[in-house]
């Protein structure tokens, strides 16, 4: 079975939500749309307080004054109604972010010209990318990198392989699994559109072996297309793009490199579905499917949720239990814990977890057991990296391979000393970024 070196298998906790078909969450009375829902240049609002907006209307666009504005993604109104505020609001990343607040009029009046079905067969690669960019699509597996950028490799980096990521290796999350079961044909069409955009000949869909029924459905949908639907060993983090590339192609992405270095582009199955919708009907990204789960809710579910919906609204639908100690957006391994429930669902929100069994630990010094080294899917030395970061020795941090770490959390999970290794890594990366900024400032001044 396809796999990669390293990794481990935590309990997946998927049994309560995997059987729940996708249903639409009732739309809230008010949505909050941050201008940062992607990696790259933040958007600037295109509306002001008091404006009337339609569903699907652009309310945020890449800053035209920023020379790197290509690496950004538009924000669209997820309801029709009135702009009641344009101001900083709480954000899942922690700090307040400039946001457009919309009061829902309950009419869902779409912008004229959207949702008109067209045959994507007549679209060339440039037209497909234009529609993806216009729709504000980003990677929906959690990274939220603008999709049109990912599909625009430099001329000297041709892409011959496209991989759809259906591994969904994070515990609790089952939204991609349900999408593969319920919308397999559209996902396959999205993959074919991606392949046409980059002129790739080798197409894969990678799925963990605990989702054999989804693999069977996708194989039937892909029959005659040349798409290979491959089962991968159930192991975390099988869904990380570099690990999935190794598992399916044997190619290894260079250190601090991107998949395009080895002729590969990787997209999430939900992203492929959004691409199909944009190409076929000009539908912008105004909602997404997510999983609400954990022992802190009575009714786990897979929900289609409008972007900007407060997570309080999501949790209320799932009937929260008493004694919830932690709320996490995303999965428990790489997700972000939240200290308030008025933060909104954004494009990269794959899950809302409410956890009662969230123990706290007292960590201690590294005991040099090597378990983190065995678990690291990037073949790094997390013990040495964390020790350098803990000492706040920037020179020592710079001498490590810290920038190869994608913070999967495996090292901290297996550590018997309960060391907060990922937290130290985040700190170390921030210190290196601070040093680079200081050096650039000195060079500019000199």
Secondary structure, 3 states (H helix, E strand, C coil): CECCCCCECCCCCCCCCCCCCCEECCCCCEEEEECCCCECCCEEECCCCCCEECECCEEEEECCCCCCCCCCCCEECCCCEEEEEEEEECCCCCCCEEEEEEEECCCCCECCCCCCCCCHHHCCHHHHHHHHHHCCCECCCCCCEEHHHHCCCCCCCCCCEEEEECCCCCCCCCHHHHHHHHCHHHHHHHHHHHHHHHCCCEEEEEEEHHHHHHHHHHHHHCCCCCCEEEEECCCECCCCHHHHHHHHHCCCCCCCCCHHHHCEEEEEHHHHHHHHHHHHHCCCCCEEEEEEECCCECCCEEEEEECCCEHHHHHHHCCECCCCCEEEECCCCCCEEECCCCCECCCCCCEEEEECCCCCCCCCCCCCCCHHHHHCCCCCCHHHHHHHHHCCCHHHHHCCCHHHCCCCCHHHHHCCCCCCHHHHHHHHHHHHHHHHHHHHHHHHHC
